Amino acid sequence: MLEGLYRMTAQADNAAWAASHVATLRTIPADVVTATGLFVDGDLDVAEPMVRAHLLKNGNHVEAMRLLAVLAWLARCSTMRSCCWRQSSNWPRLSRGARRICPGPH
């Protein structure tokens, strides 16, 4: 859709950029996309087993491993009641669901 809008407005470079991102997203398995959506919505307890099952069934996948690492980090934060994410410049980039566990800078 964005690619088409760029093409309609004669923005060929931006259209190519949008098309490359869509192509990349299409390579991500559906269950990893679903788990990422669950993560963003704050359903971490549902997302983690989904990602683990994907990795066990299909082997290594970079995006799935990245998501599992973030989920593990956040699980550790919630049990420690302390989180270095809260103290870093990366905290605002966490999803809404992640911020529920790491509610903000101290």
Sequence and secondary structure as in RCSB ss.txt:
>XXXX:A:sequence
MLEGLYRMTAQADNAAWAASHVATLRTIPADVVTATGLFVDGDLDVAEPMVRAHLLKNGNHVEAMRLLAVLAWLA
RCSTMRSCCWRQSSNWPRLSRGARRICPGPH
>XXXX:A:secstr
 HHHHHHHTT HHHHHHHHHHHHHHHTS HHHHHHHHHHHTT HHHHHHHHHHHHHHH   HHHHHHHHHHHHHH
HHHHHT  TTTTSTTGGGS HHHHHHS S  
